[in-house]
Amino acid sequence: MMLFVPLFLVCILFPAIQATQLTKCEVYRAVEDMDGYEGISALEWTCVIFHSSGYDTQAKVNNKGGTEYGLFQISNKHWCKSSEVPESENICDISCDDLLNDDLTDDKVCAKKILAIKGIDYWLPQFGSFYYPENDLSLSPAPCGDTTGLLRTFVKGCMTGAMDCRSLLSDGEELDGIFTKARESSSVLNKGPGLMCLSPV
């Protein structure tokens, strides 16, 4: 009986602390109420989140002397409070750990505050590891209601146009049934390793 109680508690608590890897459609639905805020569409938010955290609600990344948390990769240097940076301005008035749970309400409130103060430029450095900025081409998901999966959008280099490039890739893998990520350089597009592009739904 002594062993049963702790084990029972572990079974109850584990799902609550488990990281959540969302799908494109789940993210898009989650940010629909942010559509149009400061001129950024829900589609563009979905693109930003993909490049920032890969749709992982518990993404936690060390970056330039600080740590970025959650779906929107919010920094503890200015926006949230953590023991790592006790002198943080904590502009969003939130614990950074609260940005790692599956309740996205506070994440979205803070992201909107960042957008209003810093603009979309806050998230642009995230994109460099996914594509070559001079080509303005990256993986950007179309909204779930778009049956072609080829919707065009623009958010300062996030994407100038989505395209089906499955036939151009020498090797790739399907992500969420919609995305194709190249593992090897594409000689046709000459974008190099890590090229990411959009396949039709």
N, C-alpha and C positions, 0 to 999 in steps of 0.2 A: 504493500500500500504506500510506503514511503517513496518508492520509486515511481509509482503510478502518477502521483499528483504533479511532480515537476515535468514529467513527460507529457502529461495532459496539457499543462500550461504551455509547453513548447509548441505543441500541435495547434493550440489556439492562437498563439502570438506570432508564429512564423509567417502566416499569410499577410499579417498586418505590416510586417517590416520587409516583405519581399519586394524587390525592385519591379517596376511595371514598365514593360516595353510596349508602348502603344503602337497601333497601326496608323497609317496615313489618314484613314477615314475617321478614326477615333479622335485624332488631333484636330482634323478639320472641323468636326462637329463641336469639339470643345472650345474652339476659338471663333465660332460663328458670331457670337455676341460681341466680338471685338471688331467685326467687319466695318471698315470705313473710318475707324478711329484714327485721327491724325492722317487720314488719307491712305492708310494701309489696309488692304483687303484681307479677308480670312485666308484666301489662297496664299497671299504673300506671307502672312504670319506662319502658315504651315511650312512654307519654304524656309523661313528664318529658323523655325524650330528644328526642322530636319538638319540643317547645317550646324546648328548650335549644339544639339544634344542627341541627335539621331532618334528622336521620339522617346527617349528614356527619362522617365520622371525622376529617377534617382541618379542621374548623371552628375558627377562631381569631379571637376578638373582643376588642377593647379595651373595657374597662369600668371606670370609676371608678378610674383610675390604675393599673390592672393589666390583665392579659390572661388570657382564659379559653380553655382548650384542649380540643379533641377532642369526642367524642360527648357526654360529660357536662358539658362546659364547666367544667373544673376550673381554679380561679384560681391564678396564680403568686404571689399575695400571701401565701398561707398554705399551700397544699397541695402545690405542686410547685416545682422549682427552675429558674430561667431567668436569663440574663445581665441581663435587663431589671430584675429585682428580686432582686439577689444576697442581700439580707437576709431573704428569704422564710423562714418557719418550716419549709417543706418537710416538712410533717407526714406526707405519704405517702412520703417518701424516694424521690423519683423525679424524673427530668428531665422538664420540661414537654414537650419535643420527643417523648418516648416516648409521649405521649398522643395523638400525631397519626398514629401508624401503624395498620395494620389488625389488629394483635394487641390484642384488647380485654381480655386477662387483667389487666394492670396497671391499666387504666382502671376495671374493675369492682371490683378490690380497693380502690382509692382512693375510688371512689364509695361503697362500703359503709362505709369509715372516716368519710367526711364525713357520711353518714346517721346513723351511730352517735353522732357528736359534735354535729352541728348539727341533725339532723332534716331532714325533707323541706322545711322552710322555706328551706333553702339555695337551692333551685331555683325557688321561687315567683316571685321578681321577673322571671324570664324570661317569664312568661305574659302580662304586661301588654300586650306588643306584638301579641298574637294575638287578644285578646278583651277585653270589658269585664268586669272582675272581679265587679262587683256582680250580674251576671247568671249567674255560675257556669256559663257554657256555653262550651265550647271543643271543638276537634277532639280527640278521643281515640280512638285506634285500638282496635278490638276484636281479640282474639287471632286468629291465623290459623285456628284450628279452629272459630271461631264463624261458622256459615254465614249468619246473619242480618246480622252486622256491627253489631248494635244492642245489644251488651252494656252494661250499666250499671255504673258504678264511681264512686268518690269519693276524691279525694286533695286535700283542702283547697282546693277551687276548680278543680282540674284539669278536673273534669267532674262534673256531676250526672246527665247522661244523654245518650247519643248519639242523634242523630235523623237521619232522611233529610230533608234540606231542599233537595234539588235543584230541586223544583218551585217553591220560594219565591224562587229566585235569578234576578235579571234577566240576569245574565251570570256565567259561572264556567268553571273549567277542571278537568279530571280530574287527580288526582295519584295515581300508582301504581295506577290503576284502581279505587281505593276511596274516595279523599277528594275532596271538592269544595271549592274555595276561591272565595269570592265576590270579585269584583273591584269590585263596586259595592254601594252600600247596599241592604239588603233592607228594603223598606217594611213587609213583613209582620212580620218579627222585630225590626225597628228596632235592629239591632246596629251598623250603620255599616259603613264600608269594612273589608275584611280579615276579615270574618266567616268562620269556618271551621267546617264541620260534617261529619258522617259520613254517607256514603251506604252502602246495603247492598252487600255483596260481590257 
